[in-house]
Amino acid sequence: MNQSTGGRGPFRAGAGPLQVLTWSAMTAARRRLPLLAALLFATALPTGCGGSSGPIDGGAAHRHLQALVAIGPRPFGSPALGKAADYITAELDKLGLKAQRHEVMHEKEKKLIRNLYVQIDGADPVAGPILMIGAHYDTKLAEGLTGADAQHNHTFVGAIDGGGGPAVLIELARALKERTPKPKCNVWLYWIDAEESIDWTWNEQRALLGSQAFCEKLSKEKILSRVKAFVLIDLIGSKDYKIDRDGNSDGRLQELFERAAKAMGEEARVGQFPTALRIEQIKAHFRQKGEEPNWGCTDDHIVFRRYGVPSVLLIDFERRIPGTPQDDPRDPPKTDFQQWWHTADDNLDATDPDALAFAGNLVMQALPELEAFVTGRK
């Protein structure tokens, strides 16, 4: 994931005391640039304790996460990712749900894209509107790198980046299947392959390949027009969890999730990063370069947005990039977030079952409003 002028840009919201990252530093940090913010002055995040209330079992989601991590690194095209796909499919089978596989060889990369999806039936399973909720389940390629990228070689299991979101989706499948009444719209849960950039430095030509192929399939089959909203979950599962705002997300959907967080009593965890001061910095940086200010993240939701689907990203990325200073008296709140992004520290020790429960329960809390959004009743 990345950000800049529509891609991974040179300005990063987590970049230390009101500083702008150089282009080289930014590209090394890659994609999810400055995630938007709503508040200039805010209180510190509460410490996690007990998780949020709702139907999502954080412990169960964490067990799925453990199973995925136990497979090891799971980059696009690898046999390990095939094992992850088999695990997810088997877990859905246990729920009485039949996973659909969208598998297609990427012509240029010569690697097999393995997208998975399942439908939770709504009022009209055949022709009704669709709410799609997705998360990528591939991990960053961090082995076998050569040249200047060789310094990044390490064993990357992606507990948070490629593990947390998919684990939450499995729990959402259970909760949605058991929910009474059934959804008013069809809900598609979508496990996305080939999200990560194959090159270590973000290269949008070699990233987001799975969602692009999937949107092409849905468009060809005349299904995409029925997808009325896309919710993307990414970088979920960290301690001191939060959800950042994103400049490339649909504002109506962001506000919807902020209302859901407030209803849960968790408003302090959603929408506080990046701060308003940081956003203004980012805009000024782009203006100085004569470019259109773009402070949003580049992630799979961008692909759906390009196809005309209102999309929102739920992500915990701000201030997670290693080496980026976090505190400045002019830019509250004071924070000390763990910085695990694309490092060996993104492992099970960095995860918190409460974070998984929170993300899933936030989606479930927002579901009535999402149903209304999708069915046009709002």
Summary of the structure (lengths in Angstrom):
residues: 378
radius of gyration: 19.1
end to end distance: 31.2
largest distance: 56.0
contacts: 1401
relative contact order: 0.23
helix: 38%
strand: 14%
